[in-house]
Each structure stands twice: as structure tokens, then as C-alpha cells.
Amino acid sequence: MSVCVIGSLNLDIVCRVAELPAPGETVAGLGVDRLPGGKGGNQAVAAARAGAPTTMIAAIGQDEAGQIMLASLKDAGVDAGRVIALPDHPTGQAFIWVSAAGENSIVVAGGANAFLTPDRVTDLAGQAVLLGQLETPVATLRAAFARAGDALRILNAAPALDEGRALLPLTDILVVNETELARYANLAAVPETEADIAAAARGLIDREDQTVIVTLGKAGAMAVTSAGVQRVAGRLARVVDTTGAGDCFCGVLAARLSQGAPLAEAMAWANTAAGLSTQKPGAAPSMPTRTEIEAAL
């Protein structure tokens, strides 16, 4: 069974620094790389490398950056036949600062991603999983989720947007980190205890068959349903770059669920893969293969 990712493609301009600059501060860069990325592209590459037949629906510009993105998808085994090249809009770009500790700050210029329209998501028959994020128009994702048929609908509601709330009733599995959870749950601060995280996640559930997964970084992840909580413990990793780790989690989760794995097993795979991805630089290039994930497990 297959995964269809509806989302963004960005060329990442990655600058390595000793420490992230504070507001108004200038720091020396230690090197610059141009790497394929975008939340949608990262997740599609992660799903394909984890062994799932994967299709990407996205928009790029008719420019060099767009060709780089297409080549990255094809090299990972992603079907890019539904990626459209728009003549009047540039391919999206992300400008990323990565510190020596592996932390990052990111600014995204969406470009063509903002012009992926609902008419591009009409033929979704046969997909086991639809996976979306919020770097493309909410209206397009809403149309896709409404047309999903029997497909499992996974939403990585990032970046956190108020208009993204309209997608929650159409979502089967919602994936957020702690900061995004606080935004959608209307909390004044990020919840810190497991009980508070579970309570906030449970508040986002509209139907008994929905699941909210909260990724907790090095602490692992938590799945919350109306019936209870499942936890996956964190894994030790020699962190080089955390960019794309959340995307890796989502892509591998979608891949394993499309292959019939139970949620607990899919989360274990996703958590392990996300840890592996932090040990390499870049976003899409850091996504591990199925063989690497199995070896780590």
C-alpha cells in the first residue's frame, strides 16, 4: 500500500555557525550548503527510504532550485509525476542557521508552495495514507482530506497556524511537537509533565477514532487517544543537525502504517529513524533507509 504526501518543496540554504545569533547580533558563518528540503519533501523522502511506495503532490518553480528538488525526490525513489512546475513563481527556499550543538533557526520563503491549489488533489484513489503539513494552503489539504476515501489521514500541523484548526476534524492522526500542541490547545505555556501533555492532546480530539501524537524530541513521543496513552522512549544520539527530525518521524510513521504495522510499532520505527536523522547534516539527505532503521532497532 502507498503513501501520498501533499506538501512543500524547498531548497534549504544551510549556514553553520558556532552559536545561533541573538536579535541584532552578527556572527561568523562556518560554511554554507544548498540542500533539498521542505517539510513535504523531507517526509516523502523519509517514507520512500523506509520502504513505502510514495507519491508527492507539490509545486515548484521553473528554475534551478526546482530541478534540484525533483532530482532529490527521484533519487530517493519518490514518484514525482504530480509535482507541477509553475512559470510565474520561484521554488520555495528555507534559510537555516545550524549551531555546533545541532540546534537551528529557520526562515521559509514559500514561493510556489503557496500556489498548490485544490484542483491538484482530485485523484487520490488507492492511497493507504495521505500525509500533509502546513507549508502549503490549508484549503488544498482540506480538499484532499475530504476526498481521501478510505485512506488514513495524517496531519503534521506544522508550522502552527490558527487556520490549521479547520483540518483537525478531518484528521485521523494529528502529529505535533510540544510547542505546537500548546498553540492548538490555547495554553499560555508549553506543558511539561506527561499528564499535562496528555490532557492537552486529549482536548484536541473530536472523534473517538482520532489519535494525537506529540513528539518530545530526545524524550521520545506520546500517542494519546480517547482510551489512553502510549509512550515511546527517546534514544541517545550524537546530534549533528536536528533539521528535519520531526519530518523524518512523520514520513516513517506514515510508511509503517501504510504497511499495516500497529501504531506502537510504527511509532518505534519513526522515533528510531528521527534519532538517526539528527546524526547527519541537512534535512532530506539525512533521512535513513529501512536497512539503517532495522539495524538500529
TAPE-V207925 format. One record per helix or strand. SS is the DSSP state (H for helix, E for strand). FROM is the first residue (numbers start at 0). TO is the last residue. If there is no record, write none. Layout:
ss->SS from->FROM to->TO
ss->SS from->FROM to->TO
This chain:
ss->E from->1 to->5
ss->E from->9 to->16
ss->E from->28 to->36
ss->H from->38 to->48
ss->E from->53 to->60
ss->H from->63 to->74
ss->E from->78 to->85
ss->E from->91 to->97
ss->E from->103 to->108
ss->H from->110 to->114
ss->H from->117 to->119
ss->E from->126 to->131
ss->H from->137 to->145
ss->E from->151 to->155
ss->H from->161 to->169
ss->E from->172 to->176
ss->H from->177 to->183
ss->H from->193 to->201
ss->E from->210 to->214
ss->H from->216 to->218
ss->E from->219 to->223
ss->E from->228 to->232
ss->H from->244 to->257
ss->H from->262 to->276
ss->H from->283 to->285
ss->H from->289 to->295
